[in-house]
Amino acid sequence: MSIYKSTGSVYNIQFHFVWCTKYRSKVLTPAIQERLKELIQIRAEELNISILALEVQSDQVHCFVSVNPSDAPQHYVSQLKGITSHVLREEYSELRSKLPCLWSRSYYVASVGYVSNETIQDYIETQKNK
């Protein structure tokens, strides 16, 4: 388990993000997939995101991250989608000709934790007896 610290907080917040290409088009060739991974790594470092796992398929991205609690999940995923779309469409003209935009508007996010709901509830309940 990784615990992170920042000014005024100690945290362990992890998310699983999934986003897809527009119309689920299978346009992410192996070369584009590798470049996409590089771009995600670069932007993640800039945003102080720790990437725990990353997998790119021909029509979707799975990204497991640990993030600072200062921003909403939507901020992180929109930053990753935005820069990757911009750069990939600039570098690979076939993406511009095949799709009006690279990514669909939607995405999936799930929070991931090391402690179950029951453990948290039990901990809170026992605090009143201390």
Backbone as JSON, one array per atom type, in Angstrom:
{
  "sequence": "MSIYKSTGSVYNIQFHFVWCTKYRSKVLTPAIQERLKELIQIRAEELNISILALEVQSDQVHCFVSVNPSDAPQHYVSQLKGITSHVLREEYSELRSKLPCLWSRSYYVASVGYVSNETIQDYIETQKNK",
  "N": [[0.85, -1.17, 0.0], [0.6, 2.16, -0.89], [1.28, 5.2, 0.58], [0.75, 8.61, 0.36], [2.0, 11.94, 0.77], [1.17, 15.35, 1.23], [1.17, 18.92, 1.59], [-0.49, 19.36, 4.49], [-2.01, 17.0, 4.26], [-2.43, 13.42, 4.24], [-2.63, 10.75, 2.1], [-4.26, 8.17, 0.14], [-5.39, 7.67, -2.66], [-6.96, 6.13, -5.27], [-7.77, 5.52, -8.68], [-9.54, 3.86, -11.29], [-9.54, 4.45, -14.57], [-11.32, 4.44, -17.63], [-11.44, 5.04, -21.03], [-12.81, 5.53, -24.31], [-12.32, 5.36, -27.88], [-13.84, 7.59, -30.27], [-16.95, 6.5, -31.39], [-16.16, 3.95, -30.85], [-14.17, 3.19, -32.61], [-11.64, 1.26, -34.06], [-8.91, 2.47, -34.13], [-6.48, 2.79, -32.94], [-3.55, 1.92, -33.63], [-0.71, -0.36, -33.23], [1.64, 1.32, -33.23], [0.55, 3.85, -32.66], [-0.56, 3.26, -30.21], [1.73, 2.88, -28.6], [2.85, 5.46, -28.69], [0.78, 6.85, -27.48], [0.85, 5.8, -24.87], [3.32, 6.86, -24.06], [2.7, 9.62, -24.11], [0.69, 9.75, -22.16], [2.17, 9.02, -19.89], [3.97, 11.19, -19.74], [2.21, 13.41, -19.35], [1.02, 12.6, -16.99], [3.16, 12.73, -15.16], [3.54, 15.51, -15.16], [1.18, 16.28, -13.91], [1.45, 15.19, -11.45], [0.57, 12.56, -11.07], [0.54, 9.19, -10.2], [1.1, 6.47, -12.13], [-0.17, 3.33, -11.94], [-0.9, 1.14, -13.43], [-1.23, 0.6, -16.92], [-2.92, 0.17, -19.89], [-3.4, -0.09, -23.32], [-5.7, -0.54, -25.86], [-6.99, -1.32, -29.15], [-9.21, 0.32, -29.32], [-9.66, 1.52, -26.87], [-8.66, 2.78, -23.58], [-7.18, 1.79, -20.56], [-6.49, 2.89, -17.41], [-4.87, 2.89, -14.41], [-4.53, 4.68, -11.57], [-2.88, 6.65, -9.01], [-3.75, 9.46, -7.2], [-3.59, 12.93, -6.17], [-5.68, 14.33, -3.63], [-6.61, 16.86, -4.23], [-7.93, 17.52, -6.58], [-10.81, 16.76, -8.65], [-11.81, 13.53, -9.98], [-12.65, 13.86, -12.63], [-11.14, 16.01, -13.55], [-8.55, 14.93, -13.82], [-8.89, 12.84, -15.74], [-9.86, 14.3, -17.93], [-7.68, 15.92, -18.49], [-5.78, 14.01, -19.32], [-7.07, 12.86, -21.54], [-7.43, 15.12, -23.15], [-4.84, 16.24, -23.87], [-3.65, 14.04, -25.1], [-5.34, 13.53, -27.27], [-5.04, 15.9, -28.75], [-2.25, 15.91, -29.43], [-1.87, 13.38, -30.69], [-3.65, 13.51, -32.89], [-2.43, 15.54, -34.26], [0.03, 14.42, -34.93], [-0.61, 12.06, -36.3], [-2.11, 11.88, -39.17], [-4.11, 10.25, -40.18], [-5.88, 9.86, -38.11], [-7.23, 12.26, -37.95], [-8.59, 12.26, -40.38], [-10.3, 10.07, -40.2], [-11.98, 10.36, -37.97], [-14.14, 12.69, -36.24], [-13.29, 13.6, -33.78], [-10.92, 12.33, -31.42], [-11.51, 10.95, -28.96], [-14.39, 9.57, -27.26], [-16.99, 11.42, -25.58], [-17.6, 10.46, -23.08], [-16.52, 8.63, -20.11], [-15.27, 6.08, -17.93], [-15.06, 5.72, -14.44], [-13.76, 4.36, -11.48], [-13.43, 4.19, -8.01], [-10.76, 2.92, -6.09], [-9.82, 0.95, -3.4], [-8.04, -0.03, -0.4], [-9.32, -0.76, 1.82], [-12.24, -2.21, 3.06], [-15.78, -1.38, 2.86], [-17.1, -2.27, 5.13], [-15.03, -2.45, 7.02], [-14.35, 0.26, 7.36], [-16.79, 1.26, 8.37], [-16.97, -0.22, 10.76], [-14.68, 0.73, 12.07], [-15.34, 3.46, 12.44], [-17.57, 3.21, 14.09], [-16.39, 2.12, 16.4], [-14.98, 4.26, 17.36], [-16.54, 5.9, 18.96], [-16.46, 4.67, 21.41], [-14.05, 5.19, 22.52]],
  "CA": [[0.0, 0.0, 0.0], [1.37, 3.39, -0.98], [0.72, 6.37, 1.24], [1.36, 9.83, -0.17], [1.86, 13.1, 1.66], [1.29, 16.7, 0.69], [0.98, 19.9, 2.65], [-1.76, 19.27, 5.19], [-2.78, 15.77, 4.08], [-1.85, 12.12, 3.95], [-3.71, 10.17, 1.3], [-4.1, 7.01, -0.73], [-6.58, 7.72, -3.51], [-6.67, 5.47, -6.55], [-8.89, 5.42, -9.61], [-9.43, 3.12, -12.54], [-10.17, 5.2, -15.64], [-11.42, 3.81, -18.95], [-12.09, 5.86, -22.04], [-12.85, 4.87, -25.61], [-12.28, 6.18, -29.08], [-15.14, 7.99, -30.79], [-17.67, 5.41, -32.07], [-15.39, 2.71, -30.57], [-13.38, 2.89, -33.8], [-10.38, 0.57, -33.76], [-7.92, 3.27, -34.84], [-5.22, 2.86, -32.19], [-2.61, 0.91, -34.13], [0.38, -0.56, -32.27], [2.51, 2.5, -33.15], [-0.2, 4.89, -31.97], [-0.69, 2.81, -28.81], [2.99, 3.17, -27.9], [2.96, 6.91, -28.54], [-0.25, 7.22, -26.51], [1.39, 5.47, -23.55], [4.34, 7.87, -23.76], [2.04, 10.89, -23.82], [0.01, 9.62, -20.87], [3.22, 9.06, -18.87], [4.48, 12.56, -19.66], [1.2, 14.28, -18.74], [0.84, 12.15, -15.61], [4.24, 13.32, -14.38], [3.25, 16.94, -15.02], [0.04, 16.43, -13.0], [1.78, 14.47, -10.22], [-0.22, 11.34, -11.04], [1.32, 7.96, -10.25], [0.43, 5.44, -12.94], [0.06, 2.01, -11.37], [-1.04, 0.21, -14.55], [-1.71, 1.28, -18.13], [-3.08, -0.73, -21.03], [-4.08, 0.54, -24.45], [-6.18, -1.47, -26.89], [-7.24, -0.63, -30.42], [-10.32, 1.27, -29.22], [-9.87, 1.99, -25.5], [-7.52, 2.94, -22.67], [-7.39, 1.49, -19.15], [-5.44, 3.57, -16.67], [-5.02, 2.75, -12.96], [-3.69, 5.77, -11.08], [-2.97, 7.2, -7.66], [-3.8, 10.91, -7.4], [-3.73, 13.84, -5.05], [-7.1, 14.61, -3.4], [-6.95, 18.26, -4.47], [-8.76, 17.68, -7.77], [-11.82, 15.73, -8.92], [-11.4, 12.56, -11.0], [-12.92, 14.41, -13.96], [-10.01, 16.85, -13.92], [-7.44, 14.09, -14.26], [-9.18, 12.14, -17.0], [-9.97, 15.27, -19.02], [-6.32, 16.33, -18.83], [-5.15, 12.93, -20.06], [-7.74, 12.74, -22.84], [-7.25, 16.33, -23.94], [-3.5, 16.38, -24.45], [-3.37, 12.91, -26.0], [-6.1, 13.75, -28.5], [-4.41, 17.0, -29.48], [-0.95, 15.53, -29.99], [-1.99, 12.25, -31.62], [-4.29, 13.96, -34.12], [-1.44, 16.35, -34.96], [1.1, 13.56, -35.42], [-1.13, 10.98, -37.16], [-3.17, 12.49, -39.98], [-5.22, 9.31, -40.38], [-6.85, 10.05, -37.03], [-8.06, 13.43, -38.32], [-9.45, 11.95, -41.53], [-11.26, 9.01, -39.89], [-12.87, 10.69, -36.86], [-14.27, 14.12, -35.96], [-12.45, 13.79, -32.6], [-10.34, 11.02, -31.09], [-12.15, 10.26, -27.83], [-15.8, 9.82, -26.96], [-17.11, 12.37, -24.47], [-17.78, 9.77, -21.8], [-15.44, 7.82, -19.56], [-15.63, 5.3, -16.74], [-14.13, 5.87, -13.31], [-14.08, 3.64, -10.26], [-12.44, 4.37, -6.96], [-10.19, 1.65, -5.68], [-9.28, 1.11, -2.07], [-7.49, -1.18, 0.29], [-10.13, -1.02, 3.0], [-13.63, -2.46, 2.68], [-16.81, -0.54, 3.47], [-17.37, -2.8, 6.46], [-13.92, -2.07, 7.9], [-14.5, 1.69, 7.67], [-17.96, 1.41, 9.24], [-16.6, -0.75, 12.07], [-13.73, 1.67, 12.68], [-16.07, 4.66, 12.88], [-18.42, 2.82, 15.23], [-15.58, 1.9, 17.59], [-14.41, 5.52, 17.81], [-17.34, 6.5, 20.03], [-16.15, 3.98, 22.65], [-12.69, 5.54, 22.95]],
  "C": [[0.89, 1.24, 0.0], [0.61, 4.53, -0.33], [1.47, 7.58, 0.73], [1.1, 10.97, 0.8], [1.97, 14.37, 0.84], [1.07, 17.66, 1.85], [-0.41, 19.74, 3.24], [-2.54, 17.99, 5.0], [-1.89, 14.55, 3.86], [-2.95, 11.37, 3.22], [-3.27, 8.93, 0.54], [-5.36, 6.93, -1.57], [-6.21, 7.15, -4.87], [-7.95, 5.37, -7.37], [-8.53, 4.52, -10.78], [-10.23, 3.92, -13.57], [-10.21, 4.35, -16.89], [-12.06, 4.83, -19.87], [-11.88, 5.22, -23.4], [-12.71, 5.87, -26.75], [-13.71, 6.52, -29.51], [-15.69, 6.84, -31.62], [-17.01, 4.05, -31.86], [-14.61, 2.25, -31.79], [-12.04, 2.29, -33.39], [-9.24, 1.24, -34.54], [-6.56, 3.33, -34.14], [-4.33, 1.68, -32.59], [-1.51, 0.69, -33.09], [1.31, 0.65, -32.13], [1.82, 3.63, -32.39], [-0.36, 4.53, -30.49], [0.57, 3.14, -28.02], [3.17, 4.66, -27.68], [1.97, 7.41, -27.5], [0.23, 6.94, -25.09], [2.45, 6.49, -23.13], [3.7, 9.19, -23.35], [1.33, 10.87, -22.48], [1.04, 9.7, -19.73], [3.73, 10.48, -18.66], [3.49, 13.47, -18.94], [0.96, 13.89, -17.28], [1.93, 12.73, -14.7], [4.0, 14.8, -14.13], [2.15, 17.21, -14.0], [0.27, 15.77, -11.65], [0.84, 13.27, -10.0], [0.75, 10.16, -11.07], [0.54, 6.92, -11.05], [0.83, 4.08, -12.39], [-0.05, 0.92, -12.43], [-1.64, 0.98, -15.72], [-1.77, 0.27, -19.25], [-3.89, -0.01, -22.1], [-4.45, -0.55, -25.44], [-6.52, -0.67, -28.13], [-8.34, 0.41, -30.34], [-10.56, 1.8, -27.8], [-8.58, 2.02, -24.69], [-7.98, 2.58, -21.27], [-6.21, 2.07, -18.39], [-5.76, 3.5, -15.17], [-4.02, 3.71, -12.33], [-3.88, 6.03, -9.59], [-2.84, 8.71, -7.82], [-3.89, 11.66, -6.09], [-5.21, 14.17, -4.86], [-7.53, 16.04, -3.73], [-7.85, 18.48, -5.67], [-9.73, 16.51, -7.92], [-11.3, 14.76, -9.97], [-11.59, 13.1, -12.42], [-11.77, 15.28, -14.45], [-8.87, 16.0, -14.5], [-7.72, 13.42, -15.6], [-9.3, 13.13, -18.16], [-8.6, 15.78, -19.44], [-5.62, 15.26, -19.67], [-5.76, 12.78, -21.46], [-7.42, 13.94, -23.73], [-5.9, 16.42, -24.63], [-3.2, 15.24, -25.42], [-4.11, 13.07, -27.32], [-5.41, 14.8, -29.36], [-3.12, 16.54, -30.18], [-1.09, 14.4, -31.0], [-2.63, 12.67, -32.94], [-3.35, 14.86, -34.94], [-0.37, 15.47, -35.61], [0.64, 12.48, -36.4], [-2.33, 11.5, -37.93], [-4.35, 11.55, -40.21], [-6.27, 9.42, -39.28], [-7.77, 11.23, -37.32], [-9.02, 13.07, -39.44], [-10.52, 10.92, -41.21], [-12.31, 9.41, -38.86], [-12.97, 12.2, -36.67], [-13.48, 14.53, -34.71], [-11.97, 12.4, -32.19], [-11.13, 10.27, -30.04], [-13.64, 10.55, -27.77], [-15.86, 10.78, -25.78], [-17.13, 11.68, -23.12], [-16.51, 9.05, -21.37], [-16.01, 7.07, -18.37], [-14.59, 5.6, -15.67], [-14.66, 5.06, -12.14], [-13.0, 3.95, -9.24], [-12.0, 3.0, -6.49], [-9.57, 1.86, -4.31], [-8.79, -0.19, -1.48], [-8.34, -1.58, 1.49], [-11.59, -1.19, 2.56], [-14.58, -1.49, 3.38], [-17.07, -0.98, 4.91], [-16.28, -2.41, 7.46], [-14.03, -0.6, 8.3], [-15.66, 1.91, 8.63], [-17.65, 0.93, 10.65], [-15.65, 0.2, 12.8], [-14.44, 2.9, 13.23], [-16.93, 4.35, 14.1], [-17.6, 2.65, 16.51], [-14.99, 3.2, 18.15], [-15.22, 6.15, 18.95], [-17.08, 5.85, 21.39], [-14.76, 4.33, 23.19], [-12.68, 6.78, 23.79]]
}
